[in-house]
Amino acid sequence: MAKINEAAKQQILEICNRYKDEPTPLIMILSDIQNEYGYIPLEVQEIVSKETGISVAEIYGVVTFYSFFSLTPKGKYVIGCCLGTACYVKGGQQVIDKFSEILGIAPGETTSDGLFTLDALRCIGACGIAPAITINGTVYPKMSVGQVPQVVAEYKAKEGVPA
């Protein structure tokens, strides 16, 4: 969505209008835009601001505060590594470090081929199966450092990319 085309702008305006009668529509609007496009760049925030009367500063504050919103495009596979207390104690940091090593990216980054994004999450509510990760919403329980290469290889194989 590098430069907003007219069709995308109309879609964003439709999303804004969908919630015009809500007393606090911003999270719902941003959520729908994030679901539709995968991220919320500044240009989109400006469109939402003009349509809703909410300042760009406030919109930017919301987008950067909540971890499920993104200013940049995400990879096809978003790997979320839980670093909440239970997961951290059971090796969550080592798991995310291994993903980072194998993929060559730090948490919050996306691989140059656009295939993987690595995110550090605070708690996904899976404390009983710690350490846990998610990939596009699928939860992988009791993840070990030794399992990380296999998980990456499986997703690369789906794309026909050598491991």
N, C-alpha and C positions, 0 to 999 in steps of 0.2 A: 504494500500500500504506500510505496515511497512518495508518490504525489497523489493526492486524493482526486480520483476521477469523478465525473458528475454522477454516475450510478452509485458509487460508494457514498458520496455526499447525500444523495437522496435517501439511501438506506439509513444513514446516521440520523437524518432529520425525522424519518419515520419512527426510529427507535425513540428519539426524544419525545415525539408527539404521543407515542404509546403511553407514556407516563406523565403527561401534562397535568392530569388531575390529581396526582399523588402529592401529598404535602412535602415529602422529602424524596425526590425521584433519583438523585444522583447515583447512588450505588446500583440501582436497578438499570439505569441507562448505561453506566460504565460496564456493568456485568454483561449486558446484551452485546455491547460493542466488542468487548474482549472475546466473548464466545463466537462472534461472527468473524472477526478479523485476526484474533490471536494476540493483539497488542493495542495500545492506545497512545499513539504518538501525539506530539504537541499540536500538530495541525488539526487532529480530530478533537482534542480538548478545546481548541479555539471555536470550532463549529458548535460543540455542546454548550460552550459559554454563551455564544451569541443566541442560541436557541432557547436556553433556560434562564439566562440572566445571572447565572452563578459565575463568579469570577474565575479566570483561568488559574489564578493562584490557589484558590480553594480546590478546584478540580485536580490540579497537579499534586496538591497535598494529599488528597484522597488516593490518587493513583500510586503515589510513592509510599504511602503509609501501609497499604494492604498488599501483602505478598502475592496475592492471586492476580493482581493487575500487573501489567508489564508495559514499559515504555518502548521496548524493542521486540522484534519478532522472536518467537520461541522456535526451537527445533521440532522436527516431526515427532520425536520421542522426548518427553519431558520427564527426567529422572528426578524425583524428589526424595531426598534422603532425610529422614527424621533425625533431628538432633535434640529432641525433647529429653528430659531427664532420664527416663527409663532406657531409651534408645542409646543415649550418649554413654550411660554407665555400661551398657552391654556391647559397646564397640561401634556405635554409629559414626563416630568421627573417623575411625579407621576405614570404615566402608566408604564414606564419601571421599576420603583421601585416595582410596584405590580407584574409584570411578574417575576422579580428577587426573590421576596418573595415567590411566589407560586411555582416556579420551583426550588428554592434553589440554584441558580447560579447567578453570577455577569455578567454584560455585557462582552461579549467576551468569555464566557465560554459555555460549552456544558454539558447537563445533563449526569449523569453516564450511563444511559441506551441508550445514543446516539440518543434520540428522538428529543430533542430541543437544539438549539443554540440561545442565546440571543445577539443581536448586537445593539449598539447605533449608529444611523446614523445621519449625520449632516444635510442633507436636501434631501428630496426625490422629491421635486417639487410639493408637494400636499398641499401647504399653504392654499388654499381655503377650504380644508376639514380637517383642523388641529383640534386636533392632529391625525396624521395618523401613522399606522404601516403597515408593509408588512409581509406576511408569504409566503415564497417561491414565491415571485413575485406578490401575490394577495394583493391588497391594501384594508385596512380596514379603512374607514373614521370616523372622529369624535369619536375616541376611548375614552372611559371613564374608570376610574379605576374600576367601577362597572361591566363593560363588560369583564374585563380580565379573571376572573375565568371561565366564560362561554366559552370563546374562547379556553382556555387551555383544558377544559373538552371536547369540541368538537373534538379537535385533538387527545386527549388521547382515546376517544371513537372510532375513526377511526382505532386505533391500538389495540383495545380491552383491553386497560389499564384502570383500575379504576381511576376515577378522584380524 
